[in-house]
Amino acid sequence: MELWDVFDENRRPLHRTHVRGVPMRRGEYHLVVFVWIFNSAGQTLLTKRSPEKKNYPNIWSPTGGAVQAGETSLQAIARELREETGIVAAEKEFELMMSLRISSRSYFSDIYTLKKDVPLSQIVLQEGETCDAKWVDRAEFEAMIARGEIAPPDAERYRSLRERFDGLLF
C-alpha cells in the first residue's frame, strides 16, 4: 500500500496520509514530481509507459511519479528516476524549474531539470512502469504531442514550461 502526505490548496501539510487509489477529498492534494532530463545534444529523455499502466498505457512521458509519505520532493525525484530508468543522480544535480497546481488535478507538481548524458544502452527500464526510452529534440517532442503520443498532463505541463526551456539545451 502506497501512502501520500496530504496538503491543502496552499500546499500546507495537513499532517495525515492518503492511500493511493482512493479518491482525494475536495480541497486535498498530494505531491508529484517530474524531471526533464537534457543531454548535451539538446535532447530530452522520454520513457514509454508500460502497457499494464492504468493511466496512459503505451504513451511517452518524462520521468515522474508520486511523492511517498515522509519523502521530500528531491528524494522522490531521485528515487523515481532510479526506479524507472536506472539513472542515478544526486539530489544536488536536480534543478527545480517550477512548482504548480493545475486546477483540474488533485496534486501539486514539482518539475525539475537534470543535465546528464546517458546512452540509451545504459537505461534500465522498470517492469510494469516503463517499456522503452528515447532521446528526442524539441521538434520531435512537439510532433509527438500533435500525434497524441505524449500523455496529456505532460503536454499540458510542457505548454506551461515551453518558454523556460528556451534557455536550456532542448
N, CA and C atoms as a LAMMPS dump frame, in Angstrom:
ITEM: TIMESTEP
0
ITEM: NUMBER OF ATOMS
510
ITEM: BOX BOUNDS ff ff ff
-5.0000000000000000e+02 5.0000000000000000e+02
-5.0000000000000000e+02 5.0000000000000000e+02
-5.0000000000000000e+02 5.0000000000000000e+02
ITEM: ATOMS id mol type element x y z
1 1 1 N 0.851 -1.175 0
2 1 2 C 0 0 0
3 1 3 C 0.9 1.242 0
4 2 1 N 0.648 2.111 -0.949
5 2 2 C 1.424 3.355 -1.053
6 2 3 C 0.669 4.478 -0.371
7 3 1 N 1.381 5.239 0.462
8 3 2 C 0.783 6.363 1.182
9 3 3 C 1.384 7.676 0.699
10 4 1 N 0.526 8.69 0.643
11 4 2 C 0.946 10.04 0.275
12 4 3 C 0.659 10.983 1.43
13 5 1 N 1.502 11.998 1.607
14 5 2 C 1.191 13.086 2.527
15 5 3 C 0.096 13.941 1.881
16 6 1 N -0.77 14.517 2.706
17 6 2 C -1.889 15.32 2.217
18 6 3 C -1.623 16.789 2.537
19 7 1 N -1.948 17.658 1.549
20 7 2 C -1.747 19.101 1.655
21 7 3 C -3.052 19.825 1.372
22 8 1 N -3.141 21.085 1.832
23 8 2 C -4.294 21.907 1.47
24 8 3 C -3.988 22.65 0.169
25 9 1 N -4.912 23.502 -0.279
26 9 2 C -4.763 24.197 -1.568
27 9 3 C -3.579 25.157 -1.593
28 10 1 N -3.018 25.487 -0.443
29 10 2 C -1.84 26.353 -0.369
30 10 3 C -0.556 25.565 -0.123
31 11 1 N -0.665 24.26 -0.233
32 11 2 C 0.445 23.328 -0.055
33 11 3 C 0.946 23.269 1.392
34 12 1 N 0.075 23.571 2.286
35 12 2 C 0.393 23.403 3.704
36 12 3 C 0.06 21.966 4.09
37 13 1 N 0.964 21.294 4.804
38 13 2 C 0.692 19.903 5.207
39 13 3 C -0.51 19.82 6.148
40 14 1 N -1.329 18.804 5.926
41 14 2 C -2.478 18.56 6.792
42 14 3 C -2.158 17.494 7.842
43 15 1 N -0.925 17.006 7.846
44 15 2 C -0.418 16.067 8.852
45 15 3 C -1.229 14.774 8.904
46 16 1 N -1.574 14.297 7.716
47 16 2 C -2.184 12.98 7.602
48 16 3 C -1.794 12.398 6.25
49 17 1 N -2.049 11.128 6.105
50 17 2 C -1.683 10.455 4.858
51 17 3 C -2.931 9.988 4.122
52 18 1 N -2.716 9.658 2.86
53 18 2 C -3.784 9.22 1.964
54 18 3 C -3.326 7.946 1.263
55 19 1 N -4.222 7.004 1.09
56 19 2 C -3.901 5.754 0.399
57 19 3 C -4.067 5.951 -1.103
58 20 1 N -3.01 5.634 -1.849
59 20 2 C -3.071 5.725 -3.307
60 20 3 C -4.216 4.85 -3.817
61 21 1 N -4.928 5.379 -4.803
62 21 2 C -6.032 4.64 -5.399
63 21 3 C -7.391 5.04 -4.862
64 22 1 N -7.402 5.671 -3.705
65 22 2 C -8.646 6.169 -3.117
66 22 3 C -8.787 7.627 -3.557
67 23 1 N -9.96 8.032 -4.054
68 23 2 C -10.103 9.432 -4.49
69 23 3 C -9.793 10.406 -3.348
70 24 1 N -9.118 11.485 -3.704
71 24 2 C -8.824 12.539 -2.736
72 24 3 C -10.119 13.299 -2.435
73 25 1 N -10.224 13.81 -1.201
74 25 2 C -11.357 14.663 -0.855
75 25 3 C -11.177 16.034 -1.496
76 26 1 N -12.264 16.703 -1.692
77 26 2 C -12.21 18.066 -2.246
78 26 3 C -11.345 18.945 -1.335
79 27 1 N -10.442 19.711 -1.947
80 27 2 C -9.571 20.594 -1.182
81 27 3 C -8.324 19.917 -0.641
82 28 1 N -8.138 18.627 -0.956
83 28 2 C -6.936 17.897 -0.544
84 28 3 C -6.073 17.613 -1.763
85 29 1 N -4.773 17.667 -1.542
86 29 2 C -3.823 17.486 -2.63
87 29 3 C -2.659 16.639 -2.158
88 30 1 N -2.009 15.994 -3.102
89 30 2 C -0.752 15.312 -2.812
90 30 3 C 0.298 15.906 -3.744
91 31 1 N 1.488 15.387 -3.697
92 31 2 C 2.606 15.954 -4.455
93 31 3 C 3.15 14.933 -5.436
94 32 1 N 3.348 15.372 -6.67
95 32 2 C 4.001 14.551 -7.683
96 32 3 C 5.214 15.312 -8.208
97 33 1 N 6.165 14.562 -8.728
98 33 2 C 7.404 15.152 -9.23
99 33 3 C 7.674 14.651 -10.65
100 34 1 N 8.316 15.497 -11.43
101 34 2 C 8.69 15.155 -12.801
102 34 3 C 10.075 15.709 -13.058
103 35 1 N 10.805 15.039 -13.937
104 35 2 C 12.124 15.547 -14.314
105 35 3 C 12.269 15.505 -15.833
106 36 1 N 12.727 16.614 -16.361
107 36 2 C 13.087 16.719 -17.775
108 36 3 C 14.601 16.575 -17.828
109 37 1 N 15.065 15.502 -18.404
110 37 2 C 16.496 15.22 -18.497
111 37 3 C 16.972 15.695 -19.868
112 38 1 N 17.987 16.539 -19.864
113 38 2 C 18.538 17.07 -21.106
114 38 3 C 19.956 16.565 -21.295
115 39 1 N 20.301 16.188 -22.526
116 39 2 C 21.677 15.794 -22.821
117 39 3 C 22.39 16.918 -23.571
118 40 1 N 23.672 16.743 -23.801
119 40 2 C 24.458 17.803 -24.441
120 40 3 C 24.154 17.951 -25.926
121 41 1 N 23.374 17.023 -26.5
122 41 2 C 22.955 17.131 -27.897
123 41 3 C 21.664 17.942 -28.04
124 42 1 N 21.157 18.47 -26.925
125 42 2 C 19.949 19.273 -26.981
126 42 3 C 18.674 18.455 -27.033
127 43 1 N 18.701 17.272 -26.485
128 43 2 C 17.536 16.382 -26.486
129 43 3 C 17.065 16.126 -25.059
130 44 1 N 15.815 15.693 -24.954
131 44 2 C 15.269 15.3 -23.662
132 44 3 C 14.919 13.814 -23.7
133 45 1 N 15.055 13.171 -22.552
134 45 2 C 14.784 11.738 -22.445
135 45 3 C 13.313 11.515 -22.128
136 46 1 N 12.691 10.643 -22.901
137 46 2 C 11.316 10.222 -22.646
138 46 3 C 11.296 8.727 -22.391
139 47 1 N 10.373 8.302 -21.557
140 47 2 C 10.145 6.875 -21.37
141 47 3 C 8.717 6.572 -21.788
142 48 1 N 8.527 5.366 -22.275
143 48 2 C 7.196 4.918 -22.68
144 48 3 C 6.571 4.176 -21.516
145 49 1 N 5.366 4.569 -21.17
146 49 2 C 4.653 3.943 -20.066
147 49 3 C 4.266 2.515 -20.453
148 50 1 N 4.402 1.628 -19.503
149 50 2 C 4.118 0.213 -19.718
150 50 3 C 2.671 0.005 -20.185
151 51 1 N 2.431 -1.018 -21.012
152 51 2 C 1.05 -1.308 -21.434
153 51 3 C 0.156 -1.734 -20.266
154 52 1 N 0.76 -2.129 -19.144
155 52 2 C -0.023 -2.526 -17.964
156 52 3 C -0.506 -1.332 -17.132
157 53 1 N 0.011 -0.135 -17.413
158 53 2 C -0.364 1.04 -16.616
159 53 3 C -1.844 1.362 -16.818
160 54 1 N -2.503 1.727 -15.718
161 54 2 C -3.922 2.078 -15.766
162 54 3 C -4.126 3.373 -16.549
163 55 1 N -3.299 4.376 -16.258
164 55 2 C -3.397 5.669 -16.934
165 55 3 C -2.338 5.803 -18.011
166 56 1 N -2.765 6.142 -19.197
167 56 2 C -1.89 6.43 -20.331
168 56 3 C -0.927 5.286 -20.675
169 57 1 N -1.43 4.059 -20.845
170 57 2 C -0.538 2.966 -21.248
171 57 3 C 0.033 3.223 -22.648
172 58 1 N 1.278 2.789 -22.862
173 58 2 C 1.958 2.914 -24.16
174 58 3 C 2.069 4.353 -24.644
175 59 1 N 2.122 5.289 -23.721
176 59 2 C 2.259 6.708 -24.06
177 59 3 C 3.594 7.194 -23.5
178 60 1 N 4.237 8.106 -24.224
179 60 2 C 5.54 8.641 -23.828
180 60 3 C 5.383 9.774 -22.821
181 61 1 N 6.365 9.88 -21.915
182 61 2 C 6.343 10.959 -20.925
183 61 3 C 7.729 11.137 -20.319
184 62 1 N 7.961 12.3 -19.696
185 62 2 C 9.173 12.444 -18.894
186 62 3 C 9.016 11.591 -17.632
187 63 1 N 10.092 11.322 -16.971
188 63 2 C 10.062 10.51 -15.754
189 63 3 C 9.394 11.275 -14.623
190 64 1 N 8.605 10.562 -13.839
191 64 2 C 7.964 11.192 -12.698
192 64 3 C 7.119 10.217 -11.918
193 65 1 N 6.548 10.738 -10.836
194 65 2 C 5.676 9.908 -10.018
195 65 3 C 5.31 10.614 -8.731
196 66 1 N 4.578 9.895 -7.907
197 66 2 C 4.075 10.453 -6.654
198 66 3 C 5.142 10.442 -5.57
199 67 1 N 5.114 11.479 -4.756
200 67 2 C 5.973 11.563 -3.582
201 67 3 C 5.316 10.72 -2.487
202 68 1 N 6.063 9.798 -1.928
203 68 2 C 5.526 8.938 -0.885
204 68 3 C 5.565 9.658 0.47
205 69 1 N 4.693 9.225 1.367
206 69 2 C 4.621 9.834 2.693
207 69 3 C 5.999 9.849 3.346
208 70 1 N 6.374 11.002 3.883
209 70 2 C 7.652 11.155 4.568
210 70 3 C 8.81 11.522 3.662
211 71 1 N 8.628 11.473 2.338
212 71 2 C 9.687 11.826 1.394
213 71 3 C 9.656 13.317 1.093
214 72 1 N 10.821 13.856 0.774
215 72 2 C 10.868 15.201 0.217
216 72 3 C 10.702 15.089 -1.288
217 73 1 N 10.428 16.195 -1.9
218 73 2 C 10.301 16.249 -3.351
219 73 3 C 11.595 15.766 -4.028
220 74 1 N 12.739 16.23 -3.542
221 74 2 C 14.023 15.82 -4.125
222 74 3 C 14.295 14.334 -3.93
223 75 1 N 13.991 13.809 -2.766
224 75 2 C 14.179 12.371 -2.543
225 75 3 C 13.317 11.583 -3.514
226 76 1 N 12.102 12.047 -3.717
227 76 2 C 11.176 11.341 -4.604
228 76 3 C 11.644 11.363 -6.048
229 77 1 N 12.126 12.504 -6.544
230 77 2 C 12.527 12.544 -7.948
231 77 3 C 13.776 11.703 -8.185
232 78 1 N 14.691 11.7 -7.236
233 78 2 C 15.878 10.843 -7.379
234 78 3 C 15.467 9.367 -7.378
235 79 1 N 14.516 9.001 -6.509
236 79 2 C 14.033 7.613 -6.448
237 79 3 C 13.301 7.229 -7.731
238 80 1 N 12.378 8.079 -8.179
239 80 2 C 11.616 7.771 -9.391
240 80 3 C 12.534 7.615 -10.598
241 81 1 N 13.512 8.491 -10.725
242 81 2 C 14.452 8.409 -11.843
243 81 3 C 15.227 7.098 -11.805
244 82 1 N 15.719 6.733 -10.628
245 82 2 C 16.471 5.489 -10.474
246 82 3 C 15.582 4.273 -10.767
247 83 1 N 14.362 4.268 -10.221
248 83 2 C 13.459 3.133 -10.417
249 83 3 C 13.047 2.963 -11.874
250 84 1 N 12.701 4.051 -12.542
251 84 2 C 12.123 3.961 -13.881
252 84 3 C 13.14 3.906 -15.013
253 85 1 N 14.383 4.357 -14.744
254 85 2 C 15.381 4.399 -15.821
255 85 3 C 16.724 3.788 -15.446
256 86 1 N 16.962 3.584 -14.161
257 86 2 C 18.268 3.119 -13.71
258 86 3 C 19.279 4.244 -13.583
259 87 1 N 18.897 5.473 -13.927
260 87 2 C 19.813 6.608 -13.839
261 87 3 C 19.925 7.045 -12.381
262 88 1 N 21.156 7.15 -11.911
263 88 2 C 21.41 7.597 -10.542
264 88 3 C 21.901 9.044 -10.605
265 89 1 N 21.232 9.896 -9.849
266 89 2 C 21.632 11.305 -9.775
267 89 3 C 21.505 11.755 -8.328
268 90 1 N 22.458 12.549 -7.892
269 90 2 C 22.412 13.117 -6.543
270 90 3 C 21.369 14.229 -6.507
271 91 1 N 20.782 14.44 -5.344
272 91 2 C 19.757 15.476 -5.204
273 91 3 C 20.258 16.834 -5.671
274 92 1 N 21.544 17.137 -5.438
275 92 2 C 22.077 18.449 -5.825
276 92 3 C 22.169 18.64 -7.345
277 93 1 N 22.037 17.556 -8.117
278 93 2 C 22.097 17.658 -9.578
279 93 3 C 20.783 18.151 -10.184
280 94 1 N 19.699 18.036 -9.449
281 94 2 C 18.39 18.447 -9.951
282 94 3 C 18.195 19.935 -9.722
283 95 1 N 17.564 20.587 -10.679
284 95 2 C 17.226 21.996 -10.528
285 95 3 C 15.71 22.132 -10.587
286 96 1 N 15.126 22.709 -9.547
287 96 2 C 13.682 22.914 -9.532
288 96 3 C 13.341 24.013 -10.528
289 97 1 N 12.54 23.654 -11.496
290 97 2 C 12.166 24.594 -12.53
291 97 3 C 10.873 25.324 -12.18
292 98 1 N 9.928 24.595 -11.599
293 98 2 C 8.641 25.196 -11.307
294 98 3 C 7.829 24.278 -10.39
295 99 1 N 7.031 24.878 -9.549
296 99 2 C 6.023 24.162 -8.774
297 99 3 C 4.68 24.734 -9.196
298 100 1 N 3.735 23.866 -9.469
299 100 2 C 2.441 24.363 -9.887
300 100 3 C 1.327 23.423 -9.467
301 101 1 N 0.15 23.966 -9.452
302 101 2 C -1.055 23.176 -9.211
303 101 3 C -2.001 23.475 -10.356
304 102 1 N -2.333 22.434 -11.077
305 102 2 C -3.294 22.578 -12.17
306 102 3 C -4.671 22.356 -11.561
307 103 1 N -5.558 23.315 -11.763
308 103 2 C -6.837 23.312 -11.043
309 103 3 C -7.663 22.051 -11.255
310 104 1 N -7.511 21.393 -12.378
311 104 2 C -8.322 20.204 -12.654
312 104 3 C -7.746 18.929 -12.026
313 105 1 N -6.637 19.033 -11.328
314 105 2 C -5.977 17.854 -10.764
315 105 3 C -5.885 17.987 -9.243
316 106 1 N -5.764 16.868 -8.553
317 106 2 C -5.704 16.882 -7.085
318 106 3 C -4.273 16.772 -6.586
319 107 1 N -3.349 17.41 -7.301
320 107 2 C -1.958 17.354 -6.866
321 107 3 C -1.199 18.613 -7.257
322 108 1 N -0.115 18.811 -6.537
323 108 2 C 0.884 19.809 -6.887
324 108 3 C 1.969 19.1 -7.681
325 109 1 N 2.571 19.8 -8.62
326 109 2 C 3.668 19.245 -9.412
327 109 3 C 4.94 20.029 -9.144
328 110 1 N 5.998 19.331 -8.757
329 110 2 C 7.335 19.92 -8.726
330 110 3 C 8.045 19.408 -9.97
331 111 1 N 8.495 20.336 -10.793
332 111 2 C 9.095 19.97 -12.067
333 111 3 C 10.566 20.356 -12.036
334 112 1 N 11.393 19.356 -12.251
335 112 2 C 12.842 19.523 -12.188
336 112 3 C 13.466 19.348 -13.567
337 113 1 N 14.69 19.85 -13.691
338 113 2 C 15.532 19.542 -14.847
339 113 3 C 16.8 18.867 -14.332
340 114 1 N 17.399 18.104 -15.211
341 114 2 C 18.649 17.418 -14.927
342 114 3 C 19.437 17.38 -16.223
343 115 1 N 20.668 17.842 -16.182
344 115 2 C 21.532 17.78 -17.36
345 115 3 C 22.462 16.586 -17.188
346 116 1 N 22.312 15.599 -18.069
347 116 2 C 23.088 14.373 -17.927
348 116 3 C 23.111 13.639 -19.262
349 117 1 N 24.286 13.24 -19.665
350 117 2 C 24.425 12.41 -20.865
351 117 3 C 24.387 10.947 -20.443
352 118 1 N 23.377 10.241 -20.913
353 118 2 C 23.219 8.826 -20.589
354 118 3 C 22.909 8.089 -21.886
355 119 1 N 23.779 7.161 -22.304
356 119 2 C 23.463 6.384 -23.509
357 119 3 C 22.218 5.523 -23.28
358 120 1 N 21.398 5.377 -24.304
359 120 2 C 20.205 4.539 -24.18
360 120 3 C 20.549 3.12 -23.737
361 121 1 N 21.732 2.652 -24.101
362 121 2 C 22.142 1.293 -23.724
363 121 3 C 22.297 1.143 -22.209
364 122 1 N 22.404 2.256 -21.486
365 122 2 C 22.546 2.2 -20.028
366 122 3 C 21.222 2.391 -19.287
367 123 1 N 20.154 2.631 -20.024
368 123 2 C 18.845 2.798 -19.397
369 123 3 C 18.332 1.42 -18.96
370 124 1 N 17.895 1.34 -17.706
371 124 2 C 17.32 0.109 -17.158
372 124 3 C 15.855 0.406 -16.87
373 125 1 N 14.981 -0.195 -17.66
374 125 2 C 13.548 0.072 -17.537
375 125 3 C 12.941 -0.733 -16.397
376 126 1 N 11.926 -0.175 -15.767
377 126 2 C 11.249 -0.817 -14.639
378 126 3 C 10.019 -1.562 -15.152
379 127 1 N 10.038 -2.877 -15.004
380 127 2 C 8.916 -3.691 -15.452
381 127 3 C 7.623 -3.207 -14.794
382 128 1 N 6.583 -3.082 -15.596
383 128 2 C 5.299 -2.622 -15.095
384 128 3 C 5.159 -1.106 -15.084
385 129 1 N 6.272 -0.387 -15.249
386 129 2 C 6.254 1.083 -15.263
387 129 3 C 6.656 1.643 -16.624
388 130 1 N 7.821 1.212 -17.114
389 130 2 C 8.349 1.731 -18.371
390 130 3 C 8.722 0.571 -19.291
391 131 1 N 8.559 0.777 -20.61
392 131 2 C 8.864 -0.298 -21.554
393 131 3 C 9.772 0.139 -22.697
394 132 1 N 10.135 1.42 -22.755
395 132 2 C 11.027 1.902 -23.802
396 132 3 C 11.529 3.288 -23.384
397 133 1 N 12.602 3.713 -24.025
398 133 2 C 13.166 5.039 -23.763
399 133 3 C 13.774 5.573 -25.047
400 134 1 N 13.741 6.894 -25.19
401 134 2 C 14.39 7.517 -26.345
402 134 3 C 14.679 8.978 -26.043
403 135 1 N 15.7 9.492 -26.74
404 135 2 C 16.042 10.902 -26.688
405 135 3 C 15.362 11.584 -27.87
406 136 1 N 14.724 12.739 -27.632
407 136 2 C 14.075 13.482 -28.709
408 136 3 C 14.431 14.956 -28.617
409 137 1 N 14.448 15.61 -29.765
410 137 2 C 14.654 17.058 -29.763
411 137 3 C 13.285 17.745 -29.644
412 138 1 N 13.309 19.046 -29.539
413 138 2 C 12.065 19.798 -29.322
414 138 3 C 11.077 19.592 -30.466
415 139 1 N 11.535 19.628 -31.704
416 139 2 C 10.627 19.467 -32.844
417 139 3 C 9.926 18.108 -32.787
418 140 1 N 10.678 17.064 -32.49
419 140 2 C 10.076 15.729 -32.399
420 140 3 C 9.111 15.66 -31.224
421 141 1 N 9.469 16.26 -30.097
422 141 2 C 8.584 16.248 -28.936
423 141 3 C 7.254 16.927 -29.276
424 142 1 N 7.319 18.082 -29.911
425 142 2 C 6.091 18.786 -30.263
426 142 3 C 5.279 18.017 -31.299
427 143 1 N 5.954 17.327 -32.224
428 143 2 C 5.245 16.477 -33.189
429 143 3 C 4.563 15.315 -32.474
430 144 1 N 5.217 14.767 -31.449
431 144 2 C 4.62 13.679 -30.673
432 144 3 C 3.38 14.157 -29.928
433 145 1 N 3.411 15.389 -29.43
434 145 2 C 2.215 15.957 -28.791
435 145 3 C 1.077 16.02 -29.814
436 146 1 N 1.385 16.545 -31.002
437 146 2 C 0.366 16.693 -32.044
438 146 3 C -0.224 15.347 -32.46
439 147 1 N 0.588 14.301 -32.418
440 147 2 C 0.121 12.952 -32.794
441 147 3 C -0.556 12.216 -31.635
442 148 1 N -0.598 12.842 -30.461
443 148 2 C -1.228 12.203 -29.311
444 148 3 C -0.371 11.13 -28.664
445 149 1 N 0.939 11.209 -28.842
446 149 2 C 1.854 10.201 -28.304
447 149 3 C 2.414 10.579 -26.93
448 150 1 N 2.115 11.774 -26.461
449 150 2 C 2.572 12.25 -25.152
450 150 3 C 1.363 12.281 -24.224
451 151 1 N 1.554 11.838 -22.98
452 151 2 C 0.451 11.847 -22.012
453 151 3 C -0.098 13.272 -21.895
454 152 1 N -1.416 13.447 -21.986
455 152 2 C -1.988 14.798 -21.947
456 152 3 C -1.544 15.661 -20.768
457 153 1 N -1.439 15.127 -19.533
458 153 2 C -0.949 16.007 -18.457
459 153 3 C 0.482 16.49 -18.706
460 154 1 N 1.307 15.651 -19.339
461 154 2 C 2.681 16.064 -19.642
462 154 3 C 2.703 17.122 -20.736
463 155 1 N 1.83 16.986 -21.719
464 155 2 C 1.72 18.012 -22.763
465 155 3 C 1.277 19.337 -22.143
466 156 1 N 0.354 19.266 -21.188
467 156 2 C -0.126 20.466 -20.501
468 156 3 C 1.011 21.122 -19.705
469 157 1 N 1.776 20.311 -18.978
470 157 2 C 2.909 20.855 -18.216
471 157 3 C 3.946 21.465 -19.162
472 158 1 N 4.185 20.801 -20.289
473 158 2 C 5.144 21.322 -21.275
474 158 3 C 4.72 22.707 -21.75
475 159 1 N 3.44 22.874 -22.045
476 159 2 C 2.971 24.183 -22.512
477 159 3 C 3.207 25.259 -21.451
478 160 1 N 3.104 24.884 -20.177
479 160 2 C 3.371 25.838 -19.092
480 160 3 C 4.852 26.197 -18.998
481 161 1 N 5.708 25.311 -19.482
482 161 2 C 7.157 25.477 -19.315
483 161 3 C 7.905 25.822 -20.601
484 162 1 N 7.223 25.795 -21.723
485 162 2 C 7.895 25.896 -23.023
486 162 3 C 8.894 27.045 -23.096
487 163 1 N 8.493 28.228 -22.698
488 163 2 C 9.386 29.389 -22.784
489 163 3 C 10.591 29.239 -21.853
490 164 1 N 10.398 28.586 -20.708
491 164 2 C 11.503 28.406 -19.781
492 164 3 C 12.524 27.421 -20.322
493 165 1 N 12.098 26.534 -21.218
494 165 2 C 13.031 25.579 -21.818
495 165 3 C 13.964 26.258 -22.832
496 166 1 N 13.596 27.432 -23.311
497 166 2 C 14.404 28.105 -24.322
498 166 3 C 15.837 28.32 -23.871
499 167 1 N 16.061 28.521 -22.586
500 167 2 C 17.417 28.732 -22.08
501 167 3 C 18.188 27.459 -21.857
502 168 1 N 17.517 26.329 -22.022
503 168 2 C 18.186 25.033 -21.834
504 168 3 C 18.585 24.474 -23.199
505 169 1 N 19.034 23.263 -23.221
506 169 2 C 19.542 22.669 -24.452
507 169 3 C 18.453 22.148 -25.369
508 170 1 N 17.256 22.022 -24.906
509 170 2 C 16.128 21.423 -25.653
510 170 3 C 15.739 22.267 -26.843
